[in-house]
Amino acid sequence: MSFRNWIALGLCTLLATPSFADFRYDETTQITGGALVGMMKFAGAFSKDAKKAMDPITSTVLVQGNRMARINPDRTEIVDLDKETITTIDHKKKQYTVMTFEQMKQQMKEAQEKAKQEQAKAKPSQTQGNEAPPPKMDFKVNVRNTAATKNVAGLQTKESILTMQLEAADQKSGQTGSLAITNDMWMAPEIPGYGEVRDFNQRFARKMGMVFGDVFKPSMAAMQPGSAEGMAEMVKEMSKLKGVPVMQVMRMGSTANGQPLPAASEAPLPASDGPVMPSAGDVAKQSATSALASKLGGFGFGKKKKDQDQPPPDQSQSGQAATPTQSVLMESNTQLASFSSAPIDSSQFNVPAGYAQVAAEKSPSH
């Protein structure tokens, strides 16, 4: 599942009510900004696949009992809670894979074990120099219900802004930096039938907790003592969300000095024109942000003193989302439409005839 889908899973577990009726809707997602866009536009001049990655993707989401399917022209993903499987169908290659929850669990265990081995190998070389104490980690979640309203596809919505930060504090300098996600959500009043989606995702989350609990808990405890309290705070904050998120503008990036990543409505990104060659600064920013997102490094520590003493730039004008203390790696826009409670043909949860089953690829850590 994509990272956005995991975020949606968390959002949809709120206020669920038991039900087993059919429900469907369309979901359109497009990457709309951030440092990643410049790189992809440049790559798009040489690769059709890279260029296509910038196009909007519309998927039809179907929920029927303990099954959910996410279908688009290139790919279909089917989650079956009874069989405890995730089936991924590649329509271009006419192939499919089936991954069980237990196989996913085993892969995670193997990845954790490999990470421990790599850390053990690195420790001897670290002790030869002045080994710095590890940064202190903290997970923060906040939900703000603003007074803003907007008409989205004929629905009157209210704005809620969700911010999540994995913050690290340098125990020597006291500087802080964060991996950050901000989701600017436009919430419509309850849509008849959408409770089916919440209810399925609640069952899915419960199943994931039972299957992966013994994998996640030790890692979370090792990463941050008090992580249980952090999860409780997340549940408390997310309970402030009311309605259906029919439009979401999500940003992923990094910040420094404890500041959250601004929401799209608060600091729009500057418009981008066509596929241009990125500057050296853009490439450096992209490389630094990507490295931070991949291994919790580069939280903004060690900046030069003259940079710290400079006053923050004026953000009164539109397009000032990215400052020296903020970097947006990616911004995406997702909208929901075409809600329906009409009966669903169960054959849509089947693999098309003639498709060949292939082995699921292991994670990149293998």
N, C-alpha and C positions, 0 to 999 in steps of 0.2 A: 504494500500500500504506500501511496505517496505521503509526504509529510503533511500536506494540506488535508488529506483524508483523516490522518490521525488527529489533527486539530479539530476537524469537523466531528469526529467521534466523541471527543470530549465535550463539545458544545451541545451535542444532541442527547446527552445522557440526562439532561436536566428535566425535571417535572414529567417523567415518563408515566404512562398509564398502560396497564396490560391490555393488549388487543391483538387480534390476528386477522385483520382485513388487508386487502391489497391496496397499494398506493404507488404512485409513480410521479416523477417530475423530471424536468430537463435542467441540466447544470452546465453553464458556459463559463470557462476559465481562460484567461489570457494573461501572459506576462506583459506588464505595461510600463515598467521602469526599473531603475536601479543600475548599478555598475555592470551587472550581467548583461543588460540589454546591448550596451555598446559593443561588448565582446561578441555577442551572438550576431549582431548585425554585420560586424566585420567578417565573421566566419561565414555568414550567409552568402557573401559574395563568391565564395568558393564551394559551398556545400548546400545542396537543396534541402537536406535533412535539417541543417542548422537554421536555414531560413524558415522552414516550415514550423520549427519550434516556437516561433514568434506568433504564429497564427492562433486564433481562438479555437478552443476544443470544446465541442458540445457533446455531453454524454447524457444518456437517458438512465435514470436510476429507478430500479424496480425493487419493491419490497413485497414479499409474499411469505408469511409465516416466519420461519427461521432461515430464510434465504434472502440475500440481497445481491442484485446484479448491477454493475455499472458498465454500460454499453456505449461504445463509440465506433466509428467506421474502422479504426485500426486495431482496437483492443477491447476485450471484455474481461471483467474481473467478477467472479462469483464467490461469495462467502456463504458457506453452508454450516450453520451452527450445530445441526444434528450430526453431520458427518465429521465436523471439526476439520474442514478443508477450505483452502482458497485455490480456486481454479482460475488460471490466467490464460486467455485465448488470444493468439496472434492471428488476426484475420488475413494479413498479408502473406504470411508463411503457411497459413492453414495448419497451424500446430497449437498444442496446448500443454500446459503443465499443471500438475496437481500437487500442492504442498499441504501436508497435514500440520496441525498446530504443534504436534509433538516434534515434527521435523524442524519447524521454526525454532522451537525451544532448544533443541539440540544444537542448532547452528549458533544460537546466541551463547550457549555455554561454551562451545568451542572457541568463539570469538573472544570471550572473556578470558579464557585460559591462555590463548595466544597473546592477548594484551598483557597479562601478568608476566608471561615469559619474557616479552620484550622489555618490560619495565625492569625485571630482574637483571637483564643483560646490561641495561643502561646505568644502573646504580654504581658499579665499580668505577666507571669513568667519571661519574659526577662527583664522587668523593675525592678525586684527585685535585679538584679546584675548590673554589669557595662556593659550596652548594647553598643556594638560597632556599629559605623555607618555602614550602608550597603555598600558593595563594589561598586565602580563606574564601570559601564558596558560599553563596547565598542565592536562593531562588525566590523571586518576587513575582506576584501576580496582582493585578489591579483591574477593576472594571469601573468605568465611569459612564453613567447614563447622562448624556448631555441634553440640552433643550432643543437641539437641531432636529428638523423634520425634512423629509424629502419624498417625492412621489417616484416610486420605482415600479415600472411596468404596470402602472395603474393602481398600485397599492400604496397607501399612506404609511410611511415608516418613521420610526424614531431612531436616533443614533445612540449606539453604545460602543465604547472604545475599550478593547481588551489589550492590556500590555503584559508581556511576560519577559522577565530578564533572568538570565543565569549570570549573576554578578560575581566577579572575583576581585579581592582586595589584596594588593601587594603588602605583605606584612612588614617590609622594610621601609618603603616610601609612603605607604598609606594611600597611594593612588588606586582608583577602582576603574574597572571596565566591564562591559557586559556583552554577552551574546543576547540579542534582543529580537522579539517578535511583537509587532503591533497589528491588531486586527480591527479595522474600522468597519463596524457592522451596522447595517440599517435593518432594523427589526420591524416586521409587520405583525399586526395582531394575529392571533392563532388562526391557522388555515385548516379547515376541516379535513381530517385524514392524516395530517402531518405527524400526529402523535404516533403513527405506525413507524415512522423513521426513528423517532426518539426511542421508542420501545425496543426496536431491533438493536439499536446501538447500545442501549443499556444492557441488553442481554449479551451482546458481543463483548462489551467492556468487562462484564462480570466473568464471562468465560475466559477472557484474556488474563484476568486477575488470578483465576484458579490455576490456569495452565502455566503462566509465566511468573507467578508470585515468588517462587523460590529462586528465580534467576534475577529478578529486578531488585528485591529487597536488600540482599547483601551489597549489591553495587551502589544503591542509593545511600545506604548507611555509611559505606566506606567513603563515598564522595562527599557527603555532607551530613554530619550528625544532626539530628533534628529534622531530617527530611520528612518524617511522618507529619510533623507540625506544619511543614511547608505544603504538603498535600492537603491537609485539613483547611489551610488558609485558601488554597485554590478552590476547593469546593465551596467555601463560604463566599468568595468573590464571584464565582461564576453563577451562583444562585441569584445574582442581581440581574442576569439576562432574562428578559421576558419577550416571548413571541418567537417568530421565525426569521432567521437571518437571510433575507431574500437577496441581499447584496453585501459582499464583503470585499474590502480592499486590504490585503495583507502585505505587510512589509517584514523582511528579514534582514538583519544587519548587525552592526556593532555600535556601541556607544561608550563614552568615557565619563568619569566623574559621577557615576550613579544616575545619569539622566536617561529617561526612557526614549525610545525611538518615536519621533513625532508621528501622529496619525496623518493619513492622506488629506483629511479635511482641514487639518491644522497647518500643514506645510506641504503644499503640492510640489511634486518634483518638476524640474524644468522640462519643457517639451523637447523631444528628440526628433531631428530631421534626418531621415534616410541613413543608409549604411556608410558611416565615415570611419576613417582610420583613427583609432583611439590614440590619445596623447600618451607620452611616457608617464605622466602623472596618473592618468586613468588606469594604465596597465599596472602601475605600482599599487594603486588603491585596490584594484581587483585582486591582485595576488595576495596582498596583506589580508584583505577581508576573507578571501577563500580559505587561507591558511587558518585564520581564527575560527571560522565556522567548522572546519574539519577536525581540529584537535584541541579546542579550548585554549589556544595560545594567542598571544598578541592582544591582550585586553586593554591596550592603550598605555601600558606602563612604560617608563623610561623615556618620556618625552623631554625635549630640551627645555631648559628653564625659560628661555625667551619665549617659547610657545605657550608655557603656562602663564606667563605674565601678561600676555596680550589679551585685551578685552575681547569678549565674544562678539562675533560679527552681528550686524543688524539683521534680524530675521523678520522685519516688518513687511518685506515684499514677498510676493509669491515666488516659489521656486528655490527657497533657501533651506530645504530639508537636509541637505548634506553639508555639514560644517566640519571643521577640523576635529570635533569631538563626536561626530555622527557619520556613519557610512551605511548607506542602504545598498545591500547586495542585490536584492530582488524585490520588486513590487508586483503583485498579481491582483486581478479583479475577477471575482466569481459572482454570477447572478443565477438565481433560480427562477423557473417559469413553468408554465403548462402543468400545474398540479392537477392530479386526477385520482379518484377512488374507484374508477371502473375496474372490473375484473381483468386480471392479467393471465394471458395464456402461459401455462406452466412450461411449455416447450422453450420459452425464451431463457430458461435457466439451464438448458442442455447445451452440450458441445455440438456444433453443427456436424452433420454427417460428412464423412470423408476426411476429417481433420485427424492428424497423427499426434499421438501423445509422445512427448519428449521429456527427458529428465530436467528437473528444475535446476537452474544455475545456482551455485553457492554464492554466498556474499563475497564482496571483493577482498575481505580479510583472509580468505582461504586461497 
